[in-house]
């Protein structure tokens, strides 16, 4: 029976009722040690009853460095259903759990120096490690859905604060994507800052629904104490216990047993420490052999009898010695043959009270009882008292396996291996590997410390270059882009192999993009002359990037060839596609090759879906959404950006969360969703990553979005201010800044201050000449019509419309027609103005560009012709972006399972969204989708 937990129980009941109805939900209990979180989980299992399938696990302190240790325990009951998962997800989960050898290759270069792999900040392989972890999370979602296929599922995870980071990330991803599977996910974790808290990732906000489990009221605490201590407890002892326990249920349960009625417990200590002392006393009263057996069980993490008993036997202890612990209620044997402690603090107390030599002996015994593998290696490492070359080699192999599985833990294993390595050079090499792995795992301070330590131990030029790359990555993620750029440029300039230099320069290009125009030019000039072998996979990229970007900055470069040629050449040379080809998509946008970006990005996204290389998808989807926006396909851009944003959040790619959110703000501005635009803009600006002091990556897009909102609503002054800052500031070379110049021209002319747009326009004119695209020239001519003498305006407008006619960019064509129609009306040529204004209005209405439609409608009415009424319904789809995306795929004939695999959802969620879409589209079956879409 639980006391004082009616609110928590009601929340659990709501979660269970939703799961019974086919809806999924998540709830995280937080609180200090002993506050009753585990009791609430036990109560939830009881409340679920036989109608639920239940899977349950808990984080274990010693397993925090073992990738996927907690997740493998949780999902073990569902491993017989792996074949139901999409191939990439199944393979990722099998690799994560050690059921196969598949995974990312580890990196070791020549002469014992670690290879410069793909773990670069935003460069060609950005997100590669996160991609594998994302696939494991998606596989977790799929497996939970499969387990809930025939009856609702209650998934319980206790002690999340001790869960290994890879398991935590996978579980969080699944939690965020649960929708309509009938899964109730219930978690418990220590509160941040509470005694016994670890300070790990699980103690920070996780973005899940949370409920704080607080101390019991005095009345409930009194009732619990009376049940535990019985009626014979003296009043003075009762009052002292209530005061000492402070409403903590575990204290109310354990302190009376530990200290008796005389209350001799030491005062002045934190409650958790007093509870540990209480458990110490209970364990000390057991026979020595029983204490040894409990120490082995606590050391083994999972308490599995198949391991604990052989390990204990090696120390002269048998199963019979467990009886005193069972009789005292300190430990029990579960149905799945595990020794379970009465409370996690009891396990901590057993480990804490044991002398170092006893813990070392227990680790050795457990290691001998385990089969070969990473867990055995970790126990041997914890038992090691000095250098051990063989054990160091085994730890390095464990680190490589961790990296191949895409999990965290590689840095810790490499570092531990380095500490155990007797040979100085080999130890240094492992420190370099540890620094690189720590960077990939996002542990920037640890990476820098390891880099500094390794730098002082070696004169190897490549090692120093790689360590500078580690430091540069840390600086990049903190927003120190100029420092990152300089470190990478210097590292690439040392006497290292051109292949390594190319990787560093490609990463430097990304850092330079946020540092300014001149750093970009410096990197590309270096990249253009890098002596790469013709058959090097990066050679086509190194040649194409300067040719694609430098002319846009007014610098000379080699003639630009179609991006398709660079892509095919890179693939023939063995480039890792799509990972190595991502930057080509962005580069083609710089000089206005939007159609090439749209084609290549769509191709690479499809390839990434098929291969499971999901970590690069947010980058590719950002580039594709840009291209779709520039082509006037606003709804398509919203679909693409929305999916990319979800994936970016799931993979922790803050840069692309900011960029994609800002792009969505721009789309909201175009159709006049004022509140939505402001909300998205604020979110984009606030998304900078946990260790970043620099402005958000999406700043330029936010400035453009808010300026478009101002311009569409007639606030030309505000628009001009924002656009002038954007187009003349340090990021004026960014794609959004370049494409925003025509908007600045329009705003400045409306204000009567065309000189504010003069310098940006001159630069834009040079850009359009280099781009050599009809639509770009149409925009330049529109600017010229606005800025030039009135007698030349009509010629420029007509020439612009002529260029627009050769490129399908309906939104920009309509804006030019609107401006021309406004000019004609102002010159009293109302009849001539009407067809242009009417054409603009029809396009704006069709695109749902409401602010511009309202403006066109006003202008058309001013010509003396009544404007068509505002459409009563939206011409766009009434579906949400996810519903529309699912419906489009279903209309193509894909099954729910096929759609789920493509969109990384569960089949039941796909079905749920389809059934929500049918009434919105006024249809009743799947077969009608092709007609209505």
Order of alpha helices (4+ residues) and beta strands (2+ residues): alpha-beta-alpha-beta-alpha-alpha-alpha-beta-alpha-beta-beta-alpha-alpha-alpha-alpha-alpha-alpha-alpha-beta-beta-alpha-alpha-alpha-alpha-alpha-alpha-alpha-alpha-alpha-alpha-alpha-alpha-alpha-alpha-alpha-alpha-alpha-alpha-alpha-alpha-alpha-alpha-alpha-alpha-alpha-alpha-alpha-alpha-alpha-alpha-alpha-alpha-alpha
